[in-house]
Amino acid sequence: MFRRYLSREINVWTQNGLLQPGQGEALLKDHDSRHTGFNLSSVLAVLAAILFGGAVVALVAANWEAIARPMRVLMIFVFIIGGLTAAAYAARRNAYWVTEAALVFTLLCYGAGIALVGQMYHLSGDEAGFMLAWTMGALVVAIGFSSAMAAVSAGVLGLGYMVAESAVFASGSSDVINVSGYVSVMAVAIVIGVSAWRSRSAMAGHLCALLIVGWFIWLVVETTEQNPGYALAAFGAAAFAAGSIVPSGLRGLMSQHGVVSAYGAILLLSGLGMIQLEISDAGLAGEMVLAGIILLASVAVLAIAGGENRLIRSFAYFAFACETIYVVGETLGSLLGSSGFLFLGGVVLAVIAFVVMKLERRFKAGRTVS
């Protein structure tokens, strides 16, 4: 899809004289030589690795009692070492997706090996410990091989570890602060960020950010009596300001109106939404005041950074549309009835869609002029 888009743009640039004849073909050839995106063969290779890994685990588990204990451990090590060896061999031959498939198979065998060996020797432990060990293995593989799939796997497993750790904490005494759990989850998030940077995986980076946001909500919920929306809104506002007003000396570390600004806007608007849910019984006047703040915040982040950040634009449009429908429902919904509310909601969304279309054209024209 991206190649088709790039090819069309190159044709337009060539026709407008921005590129000399032959330069467009050279650009496409360079793109094709370095392209490592998803395609059908790569997806099938990873799915085959998942199915094969699951088949091996199921076969071993089904015959677990019939296999001698030393042989069980040896089989697990053979599967893990075999997967790593295959990944290393494929990496040397620049077979990118074969490497990724072999690493996915290795991580499946590693996770299954932890569970089976723990069951075999009756090792004490809980879900959090299991998820942490599996996550650490995925991180070692991700950093060692610069693997995007392993980094994404580590991000997913890290989220599972945070859920398991917070569940363990919730079952204990509320007077005990799980400092080790907070520190370990944040450490895992930092290492996932390193693996995402090393493998250049945007998806792993988003999972790292999601883990940090979840950690922050968990910390606020478990250590205070406040609605986490207040902390999220404050933290989001600070992050958005930091990402939108970047000193020139820090431009190499953080791009202006980049990912920090985008996540700040998302946290700000999400936090305000959580506050609004809490004060829904505080009266119509208070709800409308906060609704006005949310609408103004949506417009503000759109005006400040929307022109350079599509993620901010998309979320600001979404928040503005949802809040507008909410205001209409709270003020006019009971007066109009179901059909009238649906009709008015459709009109409001149509107007918002028209405004968004005009804004997108203006943003595009501004980027063209600059």
N, C-alpha and C positions, 0 to 999 in steps of 0.2 A: 504493500500500500504506500509506504513512504517512498519507495523507488519510483512508483508511477507519478507521485506528486513531484518528486525531484526532477524527473524527466520532463514533465510539463513545464515546470518553472524554468529549466534550462532552455527549453525551446523558445519560451517567451523572451528570455534574456538574450538569446542569440538573434531573434528577429528584431529586437529593439537595439541591437548593436552593442550591448553590454559585454558580450562574449564574442571572441573571434571564432570563425568556423573551425571545427575540430577540437576546440577547448571543451565544449559540452560533452563530447564523447569521452575525452580524457577524464573529466570529472566523474562521469558515470562509471568508467572503468576503475577508477581509484576507489569509488564507493563500493563497487562489487567485490573488490579484492579485500576490503577490510570489513565487509558487512558480516555481522555475527548474530543477526536478529533471528526471531523464530521463523521457521518454515515447517512444512508438513513432515519432512524426514526427521528434523530435530525433535519435533513434538512426539512423533511415533517412537523415536529412540528412547526418549525419557519415559514415556508410558510403558514401553517394553521393559525398561529397567525396573520400574515400579512393580509391574506384574511378575517379572522374574524374581525379584527380591521377595515379594509376597509369597510366591510359590515355594521358594526355598525355605522361608520361615515356616510356612504351613507344613511342608514335608518333614522338617526337623521336629517341629512341635508334635506332629502326629505320631512320630516314632521315637519320641523323647525317652520313654521308659525302656525301650528295647536297646538303647545305645548306652554303652558304658560311659561313666562320668568323664574319664580322661579323653575319650573320643569326642564327647560332646563339646568340651572346651576347645579341642583341637580343630573340630569342624568349624566352629565359629571363627577362630583365628584364621583358618584357611580362607573362608569366605571374605573376611575383611581385608586380609593381605592381598588376596587375589583381585579384589575390586580396586584397591589402591594401585597395584601393579599395572592393571589394565588401564587405569586412568593416566598413570605416568607415561606408559608407552604411547597411548593415544595423544597425549599432550606433546610429546616429542615429534610426532608426525603431524602436528597441527590439526588433528581431528577433534575440533572443539566440542561438538555435541556428543561424540563418543566418550570424551573425557567426562562431560557432565553426566551422561547416563551412568557411567561406571561409578561416579561418586555418589549419585543418588542410590544406586544399589548398595554401595558400601555403607552409607548412613542407615539404610533400612536394616541391614544385617547387624550393624553396631547397636542400634536401639533394641533389636530383638535379642541380641546377645546379652545386653545388660539385664533385660527382664528374665531371660531363661537361666542365666547363671545365678542371679539373685534368688530365683525360685529353687534352683537345684541345691544351693548351699544354705538356704533359709536365712539369707542375709536380711537384717533389719533395715527398714527404710520406708519412705513414703513416696507419694507421687511427685512431690517437689524435688526430692533428691534424684529420682529417676529422670525427671525432665531436665534438671541441671546437668547431670552427667551426659545426657544425650545432646543437649545444647552445646556443651563444651567440646564434645567430639566433632560436631558440625562446624564449630568455629575454627578448630584446628585445621580441618580439611579446607574450609573456605579460605583461610588466610594462606595456608601452605600452597594451594593450587590456584589461588586467585579465582575461585569458582563462583560464578553468579548464582547457580542453582544451589550450591551449598550455603551461600550467604543468605539466600531467600529461605532455605530450610531452617537455618539457624534463627532467622527472624521469627518464623512461625513457631519454632520450638521455644524461643525466648518468651513469646506471648503465652504459650502454654505453661511455661515455668512460672511466670508472674501470676497467672490465674491459680495455679496449684499452691504457690507460696501464700497468696492472699487468702485462699480458702483455709489453709492450715492455720493462719493467724486468726481468721474469723472464728475458728472452733475453739480457740484458747481464751484466756482471760483478757478482757478489754482493758485492764489496767497495765498490761505488759506491752511495751513498745518493741516491735520486732525490728530492731535496728539492723541485725545481721541480714534479715530478709530484704529490707530496703536497700542496703548497701550492695548486696549480691545482685539484685535485679538491675540496679543502675550500672554496676560493673559489666554485667552481661550486655546491657544496651550499648555501652560505650564500645565494647569489643565488636558487637554487631555493626556499629557504625564504621569501625575500622575495616571490617571485612567488606562492607558495602563500598567504601571508598577504594579499597584495593582491587575489588572485582569490577568496579564501575557499574554496579547494579542499582538502578534507580528504584526498583521495587524493594530491594533490601533496605535502601535508605528510607523509604516510606515506612517500612515495617519497624525500623529503628525509631523513627519519629513517633509512630503509633505506640510503641512500647514505652517511650519516655512520657508521653501524654497519659497512658494508662497508669504508669508508676506515680505520676504526679497526682492523679485523681485518687488513687489508692492511699497515698500518703495523707492527703487532705482529709479523706473520709475517716481514716482510722485514727488520726491524731487530733482531730478537732471535731466540734459539734456543728461546724458551719456547712452550708451548702457549697460543694466544690465549685459551683459556678462563679462565685465571687473571686476565688483564687485563679480560676482559669481565665476569667475576663481580665484581671489585672496582669497576669503573666502574659496573656496574649497581646494586650495593649503594649506592654513593654517590648515584647519580641517584634511586634509590627513596627514600632517606632525605631528600634535598633536596626531592623532590616531595611527600612525605608530611608533612614538618614544615616548613611554609612560614610564615615570620614574617608578621605581619599587614601590615607595610609593603610586602611583596612580593606580596600577593594580587592586585594589579592586573596584574602581569606574569606570574604563574604560579599557576594554580589548585591548591588543595590536593587531593591524590589525583587529579590530572588526567593529562595525556598524559606528562609527565615521569616521574611515578610509575609509570605503566603500562609505558613502555619500560624503565625501570630494573628492574622486576620481570622483564620478558622477558629482558633481558640477563643478569641475575643467574642465573636458572634455566637459560638456554641455556649460559652459561659453565660452570656446575657440570656440566651434561650433557656438555660437551666434555672437561672434566677426567675425568669418569667413563669416557669412551671411551678415554682415554689410559692409565688405570691398570687397565684390564680384566685385565691379566696380572700384577698386583701381589699377587694372592691374594684369597680370599673375604673375609677379615676387613676389609681395606682397602676393598673394594668396598661392603661392608655399612655401614661407617662413613660413607662418602660418600653412600650411598643414604639413610641416616638424616638426614644434613645437608640433602639435597635435599628430603626429605619435610617436615622441620621448616621449611625455607625456604618451601615452598609454603604450609604452614599459616600461617606468620608473615605473609607478604604478603597472604594472604587475610583474616587477622584484622585487620591494620592498615588496609588500604585496599580490601578486597574489597567492603565494603558500599556504597561510593560509586563504584566503577569496575567496569563490566561487563567490560572488556577484561582487567583483572587477574584477575577471577574466572574467566573462560573459560580463560586460560592457566594459572592455578594449578590448576584442576581437571584440565586436560590433563596438566600435568607430574606431578601427584600420581598420576593413573591410570597413566601410562606407567611411572613409577618403581615403583609397586606391582606391576605386571605384571612388571617387570624383576627385582624382588626375589624374587617367587614363582618365576620362571623359573630364577634362579640357585640358589635354595635347595632347591626342591622339584621343579623340572622334570625332572631326571634320574631322580628316584625314582618319579615318577608315570607317566611315559611320555607319549606324544603325546595320547592321548584324555583321560587324567587331567589333564594340564596345561591343555588346552583347556577342560575342564569347570570346573576350579578358577578359571581365568582368567575364564570367564563369570560365575561366582558373585561373584568379586571386583568385576568391573565392575558387576554388578547392585547390589551393596552400595554401591559408590561412587555410582552413579546415584541410589539412594534417599537417601543422605546429601546429595548435591548438591541434590536436590529439596527436602529439609527446609531446607537452608541458604538456598536461593533464596526460600522462603516467609518465612523469618525476616528476610532482608534487605528483602524487600518490605514486611513488617509494620513494620520499623524505620523505613523511609522514610515510611510512611503516618503513623506516630505523630509523627515529627519535623515 
